[in-house]
């Protein structure tokens, strides 16, 4: 019989069919078939059919033109199979793959998928395609030039994921301008002497008279762990004890625990107890891609330190992927899902434009997320720091949203700009969409947009039930769902390696907001003991209540002066809040910057999951 896995209740319920039980002869139940090197009768040719079946959506639309690739490197991919695939069908499939020179590396039993590898030329021949190289959305990419196909009698194959080869997924962390030097993205060790410890603690006398805003402050130096909890207004007794937070990103830095303990001890916050933090390093990290591990270490430190700040008693596990490819990252999420130490939440602070994923990639992602939900795991993903991806700043594409946040099986997290008073109460809060101006005369610094939370409407996913009442045009899934602190000018101080030394730096981005929201939900689960998978329907059921703080535009800006040694053409800059530098702006109720708003306080801890 088929097993129905339901992981959302209350306002909506998603039911997903799981694989057949072993008693029904499923190919994914036997110990022999779980061994990729088991006794399978490999034949040079399995299919005698002269016809082939096209796997639609396995090549992106933008790859129709490009330069053919002739290098024959080894590549990996994931075959998405029918959930009712039988043992005999799997045997035939494996025999065909072997006849094509391809190897089955792993059987993903719970999501009915096969991990395969082989030379690119063998993959192209087996699936009747070619690979082309072209530049797309500012990135060099190799992708199939046309949709893949398989022999018609291999009816169990539904799609293929992981064949778009590009360093697309990026960490969604953004440093405060106080931390930037003239050396590219190198972080400066010099913290500005005019940054403010809290909102309004320092205010420049050089504020231009032409820019009149209600709330003003010098850019903040960076909040600490106590301030992060204050943003979600968490009671002192709510510490996440008994919960587990998983974080997935690329690579792994073994110094995270020690650096976190150094930082938290210095500010009087709770350090990790023995065994509270564990990390799972990738088995074959590829340092030649994605900027290598050095480009992801700040992300890892930010995620871990933010999650630990929100939930100081929660266990935290980090899962590092071999690189930033979708295939590697999505399967690493599956590793976290299938871990014996089942997490309560998973935080994903990475992403890329959703059009870079193929239908096969989306199928793989969604099967992983559905499996997570079936195990009462709530997954959260950042919406990115590029706003709507339009032609503002260095972005030249059309409006787009980020994946994996665009999947309806994940909770998408947007961002806020939040100014706290000296007593940690909120003085001002707005959506995180930032316009830059010359502070000496108030003129816009072209093109105006510098960074902001991603949001908008998906082109690939229809609107889920819990968003039907939003009364927005279109019928696509809307992003984000909720939000938290993301503006680096009101950001979080992170203690992480930079240019060979460990430094304190202020960071933001939806990379910060995502572990904050995920950890807050982990605290809620620990407080009530509720078992919930997909969190999004429950969040929408709380819209308009005290459990979620609505975020609206505020007349606010921060002022920052760079040092003369930075070599910048302008030293003083104003960062204007939420003035719609692109198409996105916060508003009353749901909006494409902050979603429903910020999960807040004892009301959220009490109400989350109560509608089950």
N, C-alpha and C positions, 0 to 999 in steps of 0.2 A: 504494500500500500504506500501511498505518498504521505509524507509528513508535512503538515502545514506549520510553518514557523511564523508566529505572530509576535511582533516586537513593538507595537505601538497601540495604545488604547486611548480612551477618552474621546477626543474630538475626531480621531481618525485611527484606522487600523490598517496596517500593510501586511498582507499575507503573501508569503513567498514559498514556492514549492521547493522542497529539499530533494536530495538524491534518494533513490530507492534504497530500501533496507537490504541487508545482506540476504535475508530470507527470500527476497524476490529475485536474487541472482544479479544484483547490481555489480557492475565492473569495479566499483570502488569499495567493495567489502572484504575481499579475500586477501590473505597475507601474501600469497604468491604474486598477485597482481600489484600489490603495493611495492614490490621490489622491481624497479625499472630494469634490472638485469636478470629478471626471472626467466623461466623456460618458455620463451615465446618463439614459435616457428617462423623465423624470418625468411621471407621469400623475396626474390628480386622484383617480382611484380605481383601485386595482390589484385588490383582492379583490372578486369578485362573489358570494362565499359569504355567506349570511345567518346562518351560525353562527359562533360564536367559541370559542376554546380558552382556558380559564382557566390562568394561570400561577400555580400554587399556591405559597404561601409568599412572595408578593411584597408583602404587607401584614402588618405585625405584629399579633399578637392583641390587643394593648392599644389599637390604634387603632380598634376597632370602634365606640367611642363618642367623640364629640368635637364641637367646634364647627366647622362648615364654613368653610373658608378661601376668601375671595373675592379676595384680592390676586393680581395676575397678573404676578408677577415671573418673570424668566427663570431656568430651572433646568437642571441637567445630570443625566444618568443614563448607565448603561452597559448595553447589551443583551448578554446572554450567548447565544451562538449555538451550534448543533450544530457539532461539529468537522469534519463532512463537508459543510458548507455549500458548495454549488457557486457558480460565478460567476453563473449565471442566477438562482439563488435570491437572491443578494445584490443583484443588480440589481432584482429585484422588491421586495425589502424596502426598499431605498433609495427606490424610486419611491413606495411606500406611505407611508414616513415623510415624504417631501416633500409628498405630498398632504394630510398631516395638519398641515402647517406646522412640521415638525420638521427639524432639520439634523443631518447626520452630520459631526461635528467631527474624528473620528479613528478609524482602523481599527487595532485592536490585533491584529495578525496572529498573534502567537505564542500568544495565549490565546483566539483565536476570539471576539472581542468588538468591539462598536462603541460609541464615545462619541457621545452625541447631546445636543442642547440644544433648548430651545424655551420658549414661555410655559407656565406651569403649567396654564392652562386647556386649551391644545392637548394637553399630555401627558395630562390627565385624559380628554379626549374621545377621543383616539386609543386609549387603553388601557382605556376604559370603567370609570372609577373616579372618585372625588371625593377631595379632600384635606381633612383635618380637623386642627384644632389642639387639643392637650391637654397637660396637665402630667403627666409620667411620670417616676418615680424622681428627682423633684426638678428635672427639666429640662423646659423648654418645647420641644415637638416638633411638627412638621408631618409627616404621613404619609398614605399612601393609606388610605382607609376600608375598602376591600375589595380582594381580590386582583385584579391586573391581568388583562386578557385581550387577545388579538389575533385577527384573522381566522383562521379554521381553516386556510386555505391557506398561512399563513406558518409552516409547520412547523419552519423553521430556528430560530425564536426559542424559547429554553428558559427564560429568566428575565430580569428587569430588576433592576439594582442601583442604589443611590444615591438612592432617593427618600424615605428617612427623613431629614428636614431638622432636625438638632439638633446643638448643640455638645457631642456626647457624649464624644468621645475627649479625655482629659485627659493632660497630662504626669504621669508617675508619680514625680515627685520630691517629697520632703518635707524641709523645713528643720528643723534642730535647734531646740528651743525656745529655745536661747540666742540665736537670730537673730530671734525674733518680738517685735514691739512692739504697742502698743494700736491702731495704725493699720491695722486689718484684717489683710491679709497682707503689709503692708510690712515689709521686712527692716530690722532694727536694725543700726546700724553699731557697736554696742557689744558686743564679745565678753565673756562673763562672766569676771570675774577669778578665779572659783573652778573653772573647767573644768580638766580634767586632760589633760596631754599624752599620757599612756598610762595603761593600766588601773591604778588604785590609786595613781597619782602623788599625787593629792589625795583625801582622804576627810573629809567633814564630821564634826565632833564632835557635830552635832545630829541624827544618825541616830536615828530613833525606836526605842525598845527593843521596841515591839510588833511590829516587822518584823524578823524574824531570817532573813537569807539568808547563804549561804556566800560569795558573791563580791560585793564592794561597791566602788564607785568613784563619785567625782563624774562627772557627764556629761563626755564627752571633748570637747576643743576642735575636733577634726576631724583625721583622718589626712591624710598627704601621699602623693605618688606612690609613694614607696618602700614605705609600709605596705600599699598596695593589692596590690602584687606579693607581699608577704609573706603576705597572706591566702591566695593561691593557691600559695604556696611555690614560686615560679618560680625556676629556676636563673638565675644572672647572665648566662649565655650565650644564654638563650632570650629574644630581643627582638622576634620577629615580623618580622625582616628578610625582604623579598620578599613579604609578604602585604599584603592590602588589606582595610580595614574600611569598610563603608558604614553610615551612620547616617541614618535617615529620621524626620522629625518635621515639625511645621508651621513655616512662615515661615523666616527666615534672619537672622542677625546677622553682619554682615561683620567685626566686631571680635574674633571668637572666636580667630583665630590669634594676633593680637597680644597679647590678654589671656593666652592660654595660655603664650606665650613669656615674658611678664613674670613670671608665676607660677612656671613651672618654673625659670627662671633664678635667681629669688630663693631657691628651696629647693635649688638645686644639682642639679636633674634635667635630663634631656636635652630641649632645645627642638626645635621643628620645623625641619628643614632646608628649604631652598628647594624649593617644589613638593611637599612631603610632605603638606600639607593643602590640599584643594580644596573649594569649596562651590558648590552649585548653587541659586541663589535661585529662588523661585517666579516664574512669569511674570505672574500676576495676584493678588497677595496681597490678601485681603479683611480689612482691619484692623477691620472692624465685628463680626467674629465671633471666638469662641474666646478672648476677652481680648486679641486682637491680638498682634502680635509680641512686645510687652513681657512677655506672660504665658508665652512660650516660650523666651525668651533664656537663662534659667538652665538650662532643660532642655538646650538645645543646648550650652552651656558644660560642663555636667556630663557629658554623653555623650562629648564630644570629649576632655575632660581626663581622664576615667576610662579611656577606651580608650587614649589616648596613654600614660598612666601604666603600664598593663599591658603594652602592646606599643610601646615607644618608637621602634622602627625601622619599624613598619608604616605604610603609606600610609593616610590617612583621607579619606574623601569624605563630605560632608554633603549630603543632598537635602531641601530644604524644600518642603512642600506649600503650596498657596494658603490652606488653612484646615484645620480639624480634622475635617471631615466624612469619613465612611468612604470615599466615592467618591474624594475628593481624596487621602487618605492611601494607600489601597490601590493606586491607579494610580501614585502616586509611588514606591511600592516597586517597581512594574514598571519604572519609569524606571531605577532603580538596578540592577535585574536585567539589563536590556537594554543597559546602558552598555557601550561598547567596552572600558572598563577594568574588566573583570569582577571584582567583589569576591569574597573568600573567605568572608566572613560579612556579614550585615546585622543591625543592632541596632535594635529597635523599643521605645522606652520610652514608650509611650502605650497607652491602652486604655479600654474602657467595658464595662458589663455586656453579656454576649453576647446577651441578649434584645433589645437595641436593634438588632441586625442582623437583617435579613430573610434568608430562604433565598437570595434573589438576591445579597445582600451577601456571604453566606458562599461562594456559588459563585464570585463574582469573586475574593475573597480566596484561596480554595484554588487557583484556576487560576494566580494570580500566584505562590503559594508552590510549586506543582508545577513551574512554569517555572523558578523559582530552583533547585530541587533538581536539575532536569535539567541545569543548568549548573554543578553542583558547588558551589552557594552554600548555606551553612548560615544559616538565619534564626532569630533569637532574639527573644522578646517578653516583656515584663514582665507579671506577674500582678496588678499593682495594689497599692495601699496601704490598701485598705478591708476587709481580711480576707475574710470570707464574705458581706459586704454585708447582714447581718441588721440588726435594729433596735437595734443598739448605736451610741452616738454619734449622729451626725446622719443615720444611714442608716435608712430605714423599710421597705425591701423585704425580700423573702424571700432565702434563700441563693442566691447566684449566683457565677459566675466571670467572668473578663474575656476579652474578644475584643480583639485577634486571638490572644491566647495560648492560647485553648481549641482552636484548630485543631490536628488531629493532624499537620499538615504543617509545624508550627513547634515549636521547642523553647521551652517555657514556663519562665521563670526566677522563682523565689521569693526569699525573703530571710532573712538571718541577723542576729543581734546578735553582734558579735565584739569581744572585748577583747584587745588586744595588750599585751604587756609592753614594757619599755624596749628590749629587744633584738629586738623584732618577732616574737617567738614568741607563740603563742596561749595566753593565760591562761584564757580562758573563751569559750565559743561556744554559742549556742542559736538556736532559731527566733525570727524577728522577729514577735512578737505582743505588744503592749504594753498593760499596764493601768496607770492612773495612780492614785496615792494622795497624800493630804495628808501631807507629810513630818513635820509636827509631832505627829500622833497616829496615823498609819498607816491612817486610814480611807480607803476607796475613794472616789475622786472620781467621782460619777455621770456617765455610766453605766458607767464603768470602762474600756472600750476606747477607745483614742485613735488607734492606727494599727497596721498589720501587713500582712504579705504576703498576697496573695490566694491562694486554693486551694480545692480541692473537686472536684466532679464536673460535667461538662458535661451540659446537657439536650439538646444538639443533635448531638453527635458520639459515636459508639460507641467503645468502648475499643479502642485499637490493639493489635496482636499483642504488642508488647514490654511491655505492661502487664498481660497476662493472668495472669501469675504473682504479681501483688501480693496476690491473695486478699482484695480488698476487696469489700464489697457493691455491688450495682448493676452496670451494664454500660456506663456512660458514660466518656468520656475523662477521665482524672484529671490535675489540675494541682497543683503544678508538676512539672517533670522534674528540674531541678537548681537550685542557688541560689548566692548570694554575699552580700556585705555589703549591708545595706539600712537598718539602724537608724540614724536621724539622730543619736541620742545616742552612737553609736560611728561616726559618718559620715566623709565625705570633704570636705576643704576645697576649695571651688570659688571661683575668682576670676571674678566676673561682674558685669554692671551691676545696680544696685539703687537705685531712687529717684534716678536721674540720675547716680550715681557708681558706680565699679567697686569692689567690696568683696570681702573674703575672708569666706566664710560656710560653715559646716558643713551639708552636705546628705546625705540618704539617700533611701530609697525603692527599690522594685524598678527604678526608673530608673537607679539606681547599679549594682545587681546585674547588670542585663542587659548593658550594655556591658562590664562586667568579665568575665562569662562568655564573651560573644562574642569579646572580644579574646584571652582565654585559648585558645579554640579556634583562633583565627587563628594564635596562636603555635605551637600543636600542629601545624597544617597546614604552617606554614613549617618547623618542625623536621624533619618526616618527609617532606614532599612529598606526602602522601596527598591524593587527590582524593575528597572526600565531599560530598554534598548534605545531605539531612536528617541532622542529627547525632544525633537522639534514640535511634535503635536502638543505635548504638554506645555511647552513654552507659549505657543499661540493661544492655548486655553487660558493663560494668565494675562493676556494682553489687556492693558488698561487698568490693571490692579496694582496694589502697592508692591507686588512681588517683582515687577519689572519697571524700572525708572525710564520714563519716556525722555528722549533727547531731542532738542530743537535747536535751531540756529541761535547763536548768541553774538552780540556785538562785542567782539573780543579780538585781541591780537597780542603777540609777544614781540619783544625787541631784543635784538642780539648784535653785539659788536665783535667782529673778528679781530684778531691781532694783526698788526701791520706786517708781521713776518709771514703771513699766509700768502701774500702776493695777490690777493683778490683785488679786482677793480673797484669793488665797493666793500667797505668794512662793516657798515651798519645795515641791518636788514630787518624789515617788519614781516612777520608771519601772520597773515590775516586768516581768521577762522571761518570756515564754512560759508564762503561768499560765492559759491558755485563757480569755481575756476574752470570746471568742465561742465558736464550735464548733471552732476550729482550734488545733492544738498539734503541735509536732514530736515525733518518737518514733524508736525504733530502726528502721533500714531506711528505706524510702520513707515519707514523711509529707506531708500537704497544706500544709505551710508551706515546707519546704526540699527537697521531692522526694527524690531519691537522696542529696543532699548537695552538697558543694563540690568541683569538679574541682581536683585537687591535684598539684602537683609534677612531678618528672621521670617518675614512673610514668604520669601522665596523658598527658604529651607523647609518651611511648613507645607507650602502648597505644591511644590514640585512632585509630580507623580501621584498626588492625592486623588486624581481623577480616574485612576485605573479601575 
